[in-house]
Amino acid sequence: MAISKRIIFPALLWLLALFGFLLLILNHLSDPGSPQLQKTSDPLVSSEHLGTGNEGKASDGGLKEVTHRVFFDVEIDGKFAGEKGIGNSGKPLHFKGSKFHRIIPSFMIQGGDFTVGDGRGGESIYGERFADENFKLKHTSPGLLSMANAGPDTNGSQFFITTVKTNWLDGRHVVFGEVLSGMDIVHKIEARGTQNGIPRGKVVISNSGEIKSSSS
């Protein structure tokens, strides 16, 4: 699956280099036991921050510039469908092996918690959290990548991909990328979701990396 990313601030360069052109899923229906992700005391993003997916309408617009192209290799039931060093948590700063831990149909799919795996973790190359850069880009369409957070200036490594317009998130979450092709895969992931966000099965990024341009 191809994803175009527009750099919003330098602190996200490593993250942008890990989002991809090829996003697929590893989904083991035999292991549906994801942790409870409803309003916990210390989630990176709880349902009270992202809303329920039923509020508001979005305005028109979108991302224009392709800055980085990367891939996520995934498998569905065993069929095929950039690391940046070690963080303070002691874990490599990449998404390989991490899960889409929160999936809500007609809203979004959320992943990027490579330290804990249930929405309570995540880390950037600058530490656990970093500030919002700006909110110039809006949640105007399905297929936008945006930073998950627990409030102002609490960005880490978690992100979500919208599956509908979500303008009620404008001014609260930083949009930084857009799916160019492969929304069918995003919707396959979305189909594994539930209204409380707990996936029906394990949805895992099996590999990730940057796609080099032909001129590189």
PELIN-V91830 format. One record per pair of residues at least 12 apart in sequence whose ideal C-beta (glycine too) atoms are under 10 Angstrom apart, sorted by the first residue. I is the first residue (numbers start at 1). J is the second residue. Records with the same first field share a line. If there is no record, write none. Layout:
# PELIN-V91830
I->J + J
This chain:
# PELIN-V91830
1->19 + 20 + 21 + 22 + 23 + 24 + 25 + 71 + 72 + 73 + 74 + 81 + 143 + 161 + 179 + 180 + 181 + 182 + 183 + 184 + 185 + 186 + 189
2->20 + 21 + 22 + 23 + 66 + 69 + 70 + 71 + 178 + 179 + 180 + 181 + 182 + 211
3->16 + 19 + 20 + 21 + 22 + 23 + 63 + 66 + 68 + 69 + 70 + 71 + 72 + 143 + 145 + 161 + 177 + 178 + 179 + 180 + 181 + 182 + 186 + 211
4->16 + 19 + 21 + 62 + 63 + 64 + 65 + 66 + 67 + 68 + 69 + 143 + 145 + 177 + 178 + 179 + 180 + 181
5->17 + 18 + 19 + 20 + 63 + 65 + 66 + 67 + 68 + 69 + 70 + 145 + 176 + 177 + 178 + 180
6->62 + 63 + 64 + 65 + 66 + 67 + 68 + 136 + 137 + 145 + 175 + 176 + 177 + 178
7->65 + 67 + 68 + 133 + 176 + 177
8->63 + 132 + 133 + 134 + 135 + 136 + 137 + 147 + 174 + 175 + 176 + 177
9->130 + 131 + 132 + 133 + 134 + 155 + 174 + 176
10->126 + 133
11->124 + 125 + 126 + 130 + 131 + 133 + 155
12->124 + 125 + 130 + 133 + 147 + 155 + 157 + 159 + 174 + 176 + 177
13->67 + 68 + 84 + 125
14->82 + 83 + 84 + 85 + 93 + 94 + 124 + 125 + 126 + 157
15->68 + 82 + 84 + 93 + 95 + 112 + 124 + 125 + 145 + 147 + 155 + 156 + 157 + 158 + 159 + 176 + 177
16->67 + 68 + 69 + 70 + 82 + 145 + 176 + 177 + 210
17->67 + 68 + 69 + 70 + 82 + 83 + 84 + 94 + 208 + 209 + 210 + 211
18->68 + 70 + 71 + 72 + 82 + 83 + 84 + 93 + 94 + 95 + 96 + 98 + 112 + 157 + 159 + 205 + 208 + 209 + 210
19->68 + 69 + 70 + 71 + 72 + 82 + 95 + 112 + 145 + 159 + 161 + 176 + 177 + 178 + 179 + 208 + 210
20->68 + 69 + 70 + 71 + 72 + 73 + 74 + 82 + 95 + 177 + 179 + 182 + 205 + 207 + 208 + 209 + 210 + 211
21->66 + 68 + 69 + 70 + 71 + 72 + 179 + 180 + 181 + 182 + 210 + 211
22->69 + 70 + 71 + 72 + 73 + 74 + 81 + 181 + 182 + 185 + 207 + 208 + 209 + 211
23->70 + 71 + 72 + 73 + 74 + 81 + 100 + 109 + 111 + 161 + 179 + 181 + 182 + 183 + 185 + 186 + 188 + 189 + 205 + 208
24->71 + 72 + 73 + 74 + 75 + 76 + 79 + 80 + 81 + 182 + 185 + 188 + 189 + 205 + 206 + 207
25->72 + 73 + 74 + 75 + 76 + 77 + 81 + 99 + 100 + 109 + 185 + 186 + 188 + 189 + 192 + 199 + 201 + 202 + 203 + 204 + 205 + 206
26->72 + 73 + 74 + 75 + 76 + 77 + 78 + 79 + 80 + 81 + 97 + 99 + 100 + 201 + 202 + 203 + 204 + 205 + 206 + 207
27->74 + 75 + 76 + 77 + 78 + 79 + 81 + 100 + 188 + 189 + 191 + 192 + 199 + 200 + 201 + 202 + 203 + 204
28->75 + 76 + 77 + 78 + 201 + 202 + 203 + 204
29->76 + 77 + 192 + 200 + 201 + 202
30->77 + 201 + 202
31->199 + 201 + 202 + 204
32->192 + 194 + 198 + 199 + 200 + 201 + 202
33->198 + 201 + 202
34->99 + 100 + 101 + 102 + 103 + 117 + 118 + 119 + 194 + 197 + 198 + 199 + 200 + 201 + 202 + 203
35->101 + 116 + 117 + 118 + 119 + 120 + 198
36->118 + 119 + 196 + 197 + 198
37->101 + 102 + 103 + 104 + 110 + 118 + 119 + 120 + 196 + 197 + 198 + 199
38->102 + 119 + 196 + 197 + 198
40->118 + 119 + 120
41->120
42->119 + 120 + 121 + 150
43->102 + 113 + 116 + 118 + 119 + 120 + 121 + 148 + 150 + 158
44->101 + 102 + 110 + 112 + 113 + 115 + 116 + 118 + 119 + 120 + 121 + 122 + 128 + 129 + 147 + 148 + 149 + 150 + 154 + 155 + 156 + 157 + 158
45->102 + 108 + 110 + 112 + 113 + 119 + 120 + 122 + 147 + 148 + 149 + 150 + 151 + 154 + 156 + 158 + 159 + 160 + 173 + 197
46->102 + 119 + 120 + 148 + 150 + 197
47->102 + 104 + 107 + 195 + 196 + 197
48->150
49->148 + 149 + 150 + 151 + 154 + 169 + 172 + 173
50->102 + 104 + 107 + 108 + 110 + 146 + 148 + 149 + 160 + 166 + 168 + 169 + 172 + 173 + 197
51->104 + 107 + 108 + 166 + 168 + 169 + 172
52->104 + 106 + 107 + 168 + 195 + 197
53->104 + 105 + 106 + 107 + 108 + 162 + 163 + 164 + 166 + 168 + 195 + 197
54->106 + 107 + 164 + 168
55->166 + 167 + 168 + 169
56->139 + 165 + 166 + 167 + 168 + 169 + 170
57->140 + 164 + 165 + 166 + 167 + 168
58->138 + 139 + 140 + 141 + 142 + 144 + 162 + 164 + 165 + 166 + 167 + 168 + 169 + 170
59->138 + 139 + 140 + 141 + 165 + 167 + 170
60->138 + 140 + 141 + 165
61->136 + 137 + 138 + 139 + 140 + 141 + 144 + 175
62->137 + 138 + 140 + 141 + 143 + 144 + 175 + 178
63->137 + 140 + 141 + 143 + 144 + 145 + 175 + 176 + 177 + 178 + 179 + 180
64->178
65->178
66->177 + 178 + 180 + 213
67->176 + 177
68->82 + 177 + 210 + 211 + 213
69->180 + 210 + 211 + 212 + 213
70->82 + 95 + 208 + 209 + 210 + 211 + 212
71->205 + 207 + 208 + 209 + 210 + 211
72->95 + 96 + 98 + 111 + 182 + 185 + 204 + 205 + 206 + 207 + 208 + 209
73->96 + 205 + 206 + 207 + 208 + 209
74->100 + 185 + 188 + 189 + 203 + 204 + 205 + 206 + 207 + 208
75->204 + 206 + 207
76->185 + 188 + 189 + 192 + 201 + 203
77->201
80->206
81->184 + 185 + 188 + 189
82->94 + 95 + 96 + 208 + 209 + 210
83->95 + 96 + 208 + 209
84->124 + 125
85->125
87->114 + 115 + 122 + 123 + 124 + 125 + 126 + 127 + 128 + 156 + 157
88->115 + 123 + 124 + 125 + 126 + 127 + 128
89->114 + 115 + 116 + 121 + 122 + 123 + 128
90->115 + 123
91->114 + 115 + 116 + 121 + 123
92->114
93->114 + 115 + 123 + 124 + 125 + 157
94->114 + 157 + 205 + 207 + 208 + 209
95->111 + 112 + 113 + 114 + 157 + 159 + 204 + 205 + 207 + 208 + 209
96->114 + 204 + 205 + 206 + 207 + 208 + 209
97->114 + 117 + 204 + 205 + 206 + 207 + 208
98->111 + 112 + 113 + 114 + 115 + 116 + 117 + 121 + 122 + 157 + 158 + 203 + 204 + 205 + 208
99->111 + 112 + 113 + 114 + 117 + 118 + 119 + 199 + 202 + 203 + 204 + 205
100->112 + 113 + 160 + 161 + 189 + 190 + 192 + 193 + 199 + 202 + 203 + 204 + 205
101->113 + 116 + 117 + 118 + 119 + 120 + 121 + 158 + 197 + 198 + 199 + 202 + 203 + 204
102->118 + 119 + 148 + 158 + 160 + 193 + 194 + 196 + 197 + 198 + 199 + 203
103->160 + 163 + 189 + 190 + 191 + 192 + 193 + 194 + 197 + 198 + 199 + 200 + 201 + 203
104->160 + 163 + 190 + 193 + 194 + 195 + 196 + 197 + 198 + 199
105->163 + 164 + 187 + 190 + 191 + 192 + 193 + 194 + 195 + 197
106->142 + 163 + 164 + 190 + 193 + 195
107->160 + 162 + 163 + 164 + 166 + 190 + 193 + 195 + 197
108->139 + 142 + 144 + 145 + 146 + 148 + 159 + 160 + 161 + 162 + 163 + 164 + 166 + 169 + 173 + 186 + 190 + 193 + 197
109->159 + 160 + 161 + 162 + 163 + 186 + 187 + 188 + 189 + 190 + 192 + 193 + 197 + 199 + 203
110->146 + 148 + 158 + 159 + 160 + 161 + 193 + 197 + 199
111->148 + 157 + 158 + 159 + 160 + 161 + 189 + 203 + 204 + 205
112->145 + 147 + 148 + 156 + 157 + 158 + 159 + 160 + 205
113->148 + 156 + 157 + 158 + 159
114->156 + 157 + 158 + 205
115->128 + 156 + 157 + 158
117->204
118->198
119->148 + 150 + 158 + 197
120->150 + 158
121->156 + 157 + 158
122->148 + 149 + 154 + 155 + 156 + 157 + 158 + 159
123->156 + 157 + 158
124->155 + 156 + 157
125->157
126->155 + 156
127->156
128->154 + 155 + 156 + 157
129->149 + 150 + 151 + 153 + 154 + 155 + 156
130->147 + 153 + 154 + 155 + 156
131->152 + 153 + 154 + 155 + 174
132->147 + 149 + 151 + 152 + 153 + 154 + 155 + 171 + 172 + 173 + 174
133->147 + 155 + 174 + 176
134->174 + 175
135->169 + 170 + 171 + 172 + 173 + 174 + 175
136->174 + 175
137->170 + 174 + 175 + 176 + 177 + 178
138->165 + 166 + 167 + 169 + 170 + 171 + 175
139->160 + 162 + 164 + 165 + 166 + 167 + 168 + 169 + 170 + 171 + 172 + 173 + 175
140->162 + 165 + 166 + 167 + 170 + 175 + 178
141->162 + 164 + 165 + 166 + 167 + 178 + 179
142->161 + 162 + 163 + 164 + 165 + 166 + 178 + 179 + 183 + 186 + 187 + 190
143->161 + 162 + 163 + 164 + 177 + 178 + 179 + 180 + 181 + 182 + 183 + 186 + 187
144->160 + 161 + 162 + 163 + 165 + 166 + 169 + 173 + 175 + 176 + 177 + 178 + 179
145->159 + 160 + 161 + 162 + 174 + 175 + 176 + 177 + 178 + 179
146->159 + 160 + 161 + 162 + 166 + 169 + 170 + 172 + 173 + 174 + 175 + 176 + 177
147->159 + 160 + 172 + 173 + 174 + 175 + 176 + 177
148->160 + 173 + 174
149->172 + 173 + 174
151->172
152->171 + 172
155->173 + 174 + 176
159->173 + 174 + 176 + 177
160->173
161->177 + 178 + 179 + 183 + 186 + 189 + 190
162->175 + 178 + 179 + 186
163->183 + 186 + 187 + 189 + 190 + 191 + 193
164->190
188->203
189->203
